[in-house]
Amino acid sequence: MTLTRAQMDRKIDEHFGFERRDDVEAVLATLTPDVEHDVVGWPTGPVSGAPAAKNFYEQLMAAFVNEEMAPVRTLYGDDSA
């Protein structure tokens, strides 16, 4: 399924909202089951699949309490979905 830029922006906003509320299950619902998650600098490196992403988000939410985040730039590409 291909998303428009507006649909992708809404999904990203939804995703970050769930992160702010520390709602791991809702965050995972914004991802595909075959997610490849790569956060530059994260000690474990890239992870693949929903179970690994769940572990990542559990660690992230435990490590960053009351942190703020806001997108500063969005990059779109033909292969993005």
C-alpha positions in Angstrom: 0.0 0.0 0.0 1.4 3.4 -1.0 0.7 6.3 1.3 0.5 9.9 0.3 2.8 12.4 2.0 -0.2 13.7 4.0 -1.1 10.2 5.1 2.5 9.5 6.1 2.7 12.7 8.0 -0.4 11.8 10.0 1.0 8.3 10.7 4.3 9.8 12.0 2.4 12.3 14.2 0.3 9.4 15.5 3.4 7.3 16.1 5.2 10.1 18.1 2.0 10.7 20.1 2.0 7.1 21.2 5.7 7.3 22.0 5.0 10.4 24.2 2.4 8.3 26.1 4.8 5.4 26.5 2.2 3.1 24.7 4.4 0.4 23.2 1.5 -1.6 21.7 0.0 1.4 20.0 3.5 2.4 18.6 3.9 -1.1 17.2 0.5 -0.8 15.5 1.9 2.1 13.4 4.6 -0.2 12.0 4.5 -3.1 9.6 5.2 -6.6 11.0 8.4 -6.8 9.0 9.7 -3.4 10.3 13.4 -2.7 10.0 14.2 -0.2 12.8 17.5 1.7 12.7 18.2 4.5 15.1 21.6 5.9 14.6 23.7 5.5 17.7 21.4 3.0 19.4 23.8 0.5 21.1 22.2 -2.7 19.7 22.2 -1.3 16.1 19.4 -2.0 13.6 16.6 -4.5 14.5 14.2 -6.4 12.3 10.7 -7.5 13.0 7.9 -6.6 15.4 9.3 -8.5 18.4 12.7 -6.8 18.1 11.0 -3.4 17.6 8.9 -4.1 20.8 12.1 -4.7 22.8 13.6 -1.5 21.3 10.6 0.6 22.3 10.5 -0.9 25.8 14.1 0.0 26.3 13.7 3.5 24.8 10.7 4.3 27.0 12.5 3.1 30.1 15.6 5.2 29.2 13.9 8.4 28.2 11.4 9.6 30.8 9.7 12.9 30.2 11.7 13.7 27.0 10.3 15.8 24.2 10.7 15.1 20.5 9.6 16.9 17.4 10.3 16.2 13.7 12.5 18.8 12.2 12.6 17.5 8.6 10.8 14.8 6.6 12.4 13.1 3.7 10.2 11.4 1.1 11.2 8.9 -1.5 9.7 6.8 -4.2 10.4 3.6 -2.3 8.9 5.0 1.0 5.6 3.5 2.1 
